[in-house]
């Protein structure tokens, strides 16, 4: 991954994933015991977010700051000349002249690949519409392995599986490892595209396809909840029919295993009641914190500075 673009989960093999997970663990320990680093003090990150973001944007910027780097940023179309009609291509080719790496979120599927091909510096996709969110997949995978390190888990992916880029990016990693049983919990209108089920069948991945939240709560070790994404629906009436389809609250998780965990990439709307926040099984805010360590790992690897960090550990 040195000097490379990061636009899809499919570019990672197990050695890449293991490298990121191992480095993230060491960075987490280092920050908590020794403090910040200056390994990227000579680098500038351009943060371009043309869709709303809190966790992804701030975690990338915090990661760069904690590594000693600098940040330039823009949010929304009006924050750059695209608000005047400039193309995305001209924008990223301009921005690359000011920085050493670009992190970008954009509402159009395929925009990350297009932008990455136009610039000569490393490019990281931070979400392209309902397409991919590769670094979030590693954040979620790291969170699962940190909370439940043993294999043979039952992991439920719940809610918007059709449009949810985070859940489908995570799924790619779970398929790659193929050591857990996966539950896909969604209304028929929001189930995964059929090609995913065909791929899992071909690779021998164990899975259960259901619309029963109760079944997942009763049987699973990990509940990965997602919101129904209003912004992805062309038909508002269909969104109105599906919003609130699944809700986790004290009543609906009454049969959840004592050692299970509840995750969510956030933001949430109404799919997880705030009364669950104090439940020790709810780890979605830990998931947010983990994003900083994982994105620090990506930045060090892309800039080939992870070796320098590991030498500090010795």
C-alpha positions as CSV (number, residue, x, y, z in Angstrom):
1,X,0.0,0.0,0.0
2,X,3.0,2.3,0.1
3,X,2.3,5.4,-2.0
4,X,-0.9,3.8,-3.3
5,X,-4.5,5.0,-3.6
6,X,-7.1,3.4,-1.3
7,X,-10.5,3.3,-3.0
8,X,-11.8,-0.3,-2.5
9,X,-11.8,-3.0,0.1
10,X,-11.1,-5.5,-2.7
11,X,-7.5,-4.2,-3.1
12,X,-6.6,-5.6,0.4
13,X,-5.5,-9.2,0.9
14,X,-5.2,-10.8,4.4
15,X,-1.6,-9.6,4.8
16,X,-2.7,-6.0,4.2
17,X,-5.5,-6.3,6.7
18,X,-3.4,-8.0,9.3
19,X,-0.7,-5.3,8.9
20,X,-3.3,-2.5,9.4
21,X,-4.9,-4.3,12.4
22,X,-1.5,-5.0,14.1
23,X,-0.3,-1.4,13.5
24,X,-3.6,0.1,14.8
25,X,-3.2,-1.9,18.1
26,X,0.3,-0.6,18.6
27,X,-0.7,3.0,17.8
28,X,-3.6,2.8,20.2
29,X,-1.3,1.6,23.0
30,X,1.4,4.2,22.1
31,X,-1.0,7.2,22.1
32,X,-2.5,6.1,25.4
33,X,0.8,5.7,27.1
34,X,3.3,8.0,25.4
35,X,1.3,10.6,23.5
36,X,1.5,12.0,20.0
37,X,4.0,11.5,17.2
38,X,5.8,13.7,14.7
39,X,6.4,11.2,11.9
40,X,4.4,13.1,9.3
41,X,5.5,16.6,10.3
42,X,6.6,17.2,6.7
43,X,3.2,16.2,5.1
44,X,0.0,18.0,4.3
45,X,-3.4,16.2,4.0
46,X,-6.2,17.7,1.9
47,X,-9.6,16.9,3.4
48,X,-12.3,17.2,0.8
49,X,-15.8,16.4,2.0
50,X,-18.6,17.1,-0.5
51,X,-21.1,15.2,1.6
52,X,-21.8,15.7,5.3
53,X,-19.5,13.9,7.6
54,X,-18.5,14.1,11.3
55,X,-16.7,10.9,12.3
56,X,-14.8,10.1,9.1
57,X,-13.7,13.7,8.4
58,X,-12.7,14.4,12.0
59,X,-11.0,11.0,12.5
60,X,-8.8,11.5,9.4
61,X,-7.9,15.0,10.5
62,X,-7.3,13.9,14.1
63,X,-5.1,11.0,12.8
64,X,-3.0,13.4,10.7
65,X,-2.7,15.9,13.6
66,X,-1.6,13.1,16.0
67,X,1.1,12.1,13.6
68,X,2.4,15.7,13.4
69,X,1.0,16.5,10.0
70,X,-0.9,19.5,8.7
71,X,-4.4,19.7,7.2
72,X,-6.1,21.8,4.6
73,X,-9.8,21.2,4.2
74,X,-13.1,22.1,2.4
75,X,-16.6,20.9,3.1
76,X,-19.6,21.1,0.7
77,X,-19.7,22.1,-2.9
78,X,-19.8,25.8,-2.0
79,X,-16.5,25.5,-0.2
80,X,-14.6,25.1,-3.5
81,X,-14.9,26.3,-7.0
82,X,-17.2,23.4,-7.8
83,X,-19.8,25.8,-6.5
84,X,-19.0,28.0,-9.5
85,X,-19.4,25.0,-11.9
86,X,-15.8,23.7,-11.9
87,X,-15.5,19.9,-12.5
88,X,-14.5,17.5,-9.8
89,X,-11.5,16.5,-12.0
90,X,-10.2,20.1,-12.1
91,X,-10.8,20.5,-8.4
92,X,-8.7,17.5,-7.4
93,X,-6.0,18.3,-9.9
94,X,-5.7,21.8,-8.4
95,X,-5.8,20.6,-4.8
96,X,-3.0,18.1,-5.4
97,X,-0.6,21.0,-6.0
98,X,-1.0,22.0,-2.4
99,X,-0.7,18.7,-0.5
100,X,0.8,15.3,-0.2
101,X,-2.4,13.2,0.1
102,X,-6.1,13.7,-0.6
103,X,-9.0,12.2,1.4
104,X,-12.3,12.7,-0.3
105,X,-16.0,12.0,0.1
106,X,-18.4,12.6,-2.7
107,X,-22.0,11.7,-3.4
108,X,-21.4,10.0,-6.8
109,X,-20.6,6.3,-7.0
110,X,-17.3,5.9,-8.8
111,X,-16.1,9.4,-8.0
112,X,-13.2,8.0,-5.8
113,X,-11.8,5.9,-8.7
114,X,-12.2,8.7,-11.1
115,X,-10.4,11.2,-8.9
116,X,-7.6,8.8,-7.9
117,X,-6.7,8.2,-11.5
118,X,-6.4,12.0,-12.1
119,X,-3.9,12.8,-9.4
120,X,-0.3,11.7,-8.9
121,X,-0.3,11.8,-5.1
122,X,-1.9,9.1,-2.9
123,X,-5.7,9.4,-2.7
124,X,-8.0,7.8,-0.1
125,X,-11.7,7.4,-0.8
126,X,-13.8,8.3,2.2
127,X,-17.2,7.3,0.7
128,X,-18.6,7.7,-2.8
129,X,-22.4,7.7,-2.5
130,X,-23.7,4.1,-2.0
131,X,-20.4,2.8,-3.3
132,X,-17.5,2.0,-1.0
133,X,-15.9,3.2,2.3
134,X,-12.7,1.1,2.5
135,X,-11.1,2.6,5.6
136,X,-14.3,2.3,7.6
137,X,-14.4,-1.4,6.8
138,X,-11.0,-1.7,8.6
139,X,-12.3,0.4,11.5
140,X,-15.3,-1.9,11.9
141,X,-13.2,-5.1,11.5
142,X,-10.7,-3.8,14.1
143,X,-13.5,-3.0,16.5
144,X,-15.0,-6.5,16.1
145,X,-11.6,-8.3,16.6
146,X,-10.8,-6.1,19.6
147,X,-14.1,-6.9,21.3
148,X,-14.5,-10.5,20.1
149,X,-11.1,-11.9,19.1
150,X,-12.1,-15.5,18.8
151,X,-13.3,-16.8,15.4
152,X,-16.6,-18.6,14.7
153,X,-18.8,-15.7,15.6
154,X,-22.3,-15.1,14.5
155,X,-22.4,-11.5,13.1
156,X,-25.6,-9.8,12.1
157,X,-25.6,-7.0,9.6
158,X,-28.9,-5.2,10.1
159,X,-30.9,-2.5,8.3
160,X,-30.0,-0.9,5.0
161,X,-27.9,-3.5,3.2
162,X,-28.7,-2.3,-0.3
163,X,-27.4,1.3,0.0
164,X,-25.2,1.1,3.1
165,X,-21.6,1.5,1.9
166,X,-20.1,0.8,5.3
167,X,-21.9,-2.5,5.7
168,X,-21.0,-3.8,2.2
169,X,-17.4,-2.8,2.6
170,X,-17.2,-4.6,5.9
171,X,-18.8,-7.6,4.3
172,X,-15.9,-7.8,1.8
173,X,-13.5,-8.3,4.7
174,X,-15.7,-10.9,6.4
175,X,-15.9,-12.8,3.2
176,X,-12.1,-12.6,2.7
177,X,-11.5,-14.1,6.2
178,X,-14.5,-16.5,6.1
179,X,-14.3,-17.5,9.7
180,X,-17.7,-16.4,11.0
181,X,-21.4,-17.0,10.2
182,X,-23.1,-14.0,8.8
183,X,-26.8,-13.0,9.3
184,X,-28.3,-10.5,6.8
185,X,-31.3,-8.8,8.5
186,X,-33.2,-6.4,6.2
187,X,-36.6,-5.9,4.7
188,X,-36.8,-7.4,1.2
189,X,-36.5,-3.9,-0.4
190,X,-33.2,-3.3,1.3
191,X,-31.5,-6.7,1.1
192,X,-28.1,-7.2,-0.4
193,X,-27.8,-7.4,-4.2
194,X,-28.1,-11.1,-5.2
195,X,-24.5,-11.2,-6.5
196,X,-23.2,-11.0,-2.9
197,X,-25.1,-14.2,-2.0
198,X,-23.8,-15.9,-5.1
199,X,-20.3,-15.0,-4.2
200,X,-20.7,-16.2,-0.6
201,X,-22.2,-19.5,-1.8
202,X,-19.3,-20.1,-4.2
203,X,-16.8,-19.4,-1.4
204,X,-18.5,-21.5,1.2
205,X,-19.3,-18.6,3.5
206,X,-22.0,-19.6,6.1
207,X,-24.9,-17.1,6.1
208,X,-28.5,-16.7,7.1
209,X,-30.8,-14.3,5.1
210,X,-33.8,-13.1,7.2
211,X,-36.0,-10.2,8.0
212,X,-36.3,-11.2,11.7
213,X,-34.5,-8.9,14.1
214,X,-35.6,-11.2,16.9
215,X,-33.7,-14.1,15.4
216,X,-30.5,-12.1,15.1
217,X,-30.7,-10.7,18.7
218,X,-31.3,-14.2,20.1
219,X,-28.5,-16.0,18.2
220,X,-25.7,-13.5,17.3
221,X,-22.5,-12.3,19.0
222,X,-22.3,-9.0,17.1
223,X,-25.1,-6.8,16.0
224,X,-24.0,-4.3,13.4
225,X,-26.8,-1.8,13.1
226,X,-27.3,0.7,10.2
227,X,-29.7,3.5,9.5
228,X,-32.1,3.6,6.7
229,X,-30.5,6.2,4.4
230,X,-33.0,8.8,3.4
231,X,-30.6,10.5,1.0
232,X,-30.3,7.3,-1.1
233,X,-34.0,7.0,-1.9
234,X,-35.5,8.4,-5.0
235,X,-39.0,7.6,-3.8
236,X,-39.7,9.4,-0.5
237,X,-42.8,7.3,0.1
238,X,-40.7,4.1,0.1
239,X,-38.4,5.7,2.7
240,X,-41.3,6.6,4.9
241,X,-42.5,3.0,4.8
242,X,-39.1,1.6,5.7
243,X,-37.8,4.1,8.3
244,X,-38.0,2.7,11.8
245,X,-38.3,-0.9,10.5
246,X,-35.8,-2.1,13.0
247,X,-35.2,-0.5,16.4
248,X,-32.9,-1.7,19.2
249,X,-34.2,-0.7,22.6
250,X,-34.2,-2.4,26.0
251,X,-37.2,-4.4,25.0
252,X,-35.9,-5.7,21.7
253,X,-32.5,-6.7,23.1
254,X,-33.9,-8.5,26.1
255,X,-32.6,-11.8,24.7
256,X,-29.2,-10.5,23.6
257,X,-26.3,-12.6,24.9
258,X,-24.6,-11.1,27.9
259,X,-21.2,-11.0,26.1
260,X,-22.6,-9.8,22.7
261,X,-21.7,-6.4,21.3
262,X,-23.8,-3.7,19.5
263,X,-22.1,-1.7,16.8
264,X,-23.2,1.1,14.4
265,X,-21.1,3.2,12.0
266,X,-23.2,6.2,12.9
267,X,-24.9,8.6,12.5
268,X,-28.0,7.0,14.0
269,X,-31.5,8.3,13.6
270,X,-34.0,6.2,15.6
271,X,-32.7,2.7,15.0
272,X,-30.9,2.5,18.4
273,X,-32.6,4.1,21.4
274,X,-30.5,6.3,23.6
275,X,-31.4,4.1,26.6
276,X,-29.0,1.5,25.2
277,X,-26.0,3.9,25.3
278,X,-25.3,3.0,28.9
279,X,-25.4,-0.8,28.2
280,X,-21.8,-2.1,28.3
281,X,-22.5,-4.1,25.2
282,X,-23.0,-0.9,23.2
283,X,-19.5,-0.1,21.7
284,X,-20.4,2.3,18.8
285,X,-18.6,5.2,20.5
286,X,-15.6,3.0,21.0
287,X,-15.9,2.3,17.3
288,X,-15.6,6.1,16.7
289,X,-12.4,6.2,18.8
290,X,-10.9,3.2,17.0
291,X,-11.2,5.1,13.7
292,X,-8.4,7.4,14.7
293,X,-6.0,4.6,15.3
294,X,-6.9,2.7,12.1
295,X,-6.6,5.9,10.0
296,X,-3.3,6.7,11.6
297,X,-2.1,3.2,10.5
298,X,-3.2,3.8,6.9
299,X,-1.4,7.2,6.8
300,X,1.8,5.7,8.1
301,X,1.7,2.8,5.7
302,X,0.9,4.9,2.6
303,X,3.8,7.3,3.5
304,X,6.1,4.3,4.3
305,X,6.6,5.6,7.8
306,X,5.3,2.6,9.8
307,X,8.8,1.2,10.0
308,X,10.0,4.4,11.8
309,X,7.1,4.1,14.2
310,X,7.8,0.4,14.9
311,X,11.5,1.3,15.6
312,X,10.2,3.7,18.3
313,X,8.4,0.8,20.0
314,X,11.5,-1.3,20.3
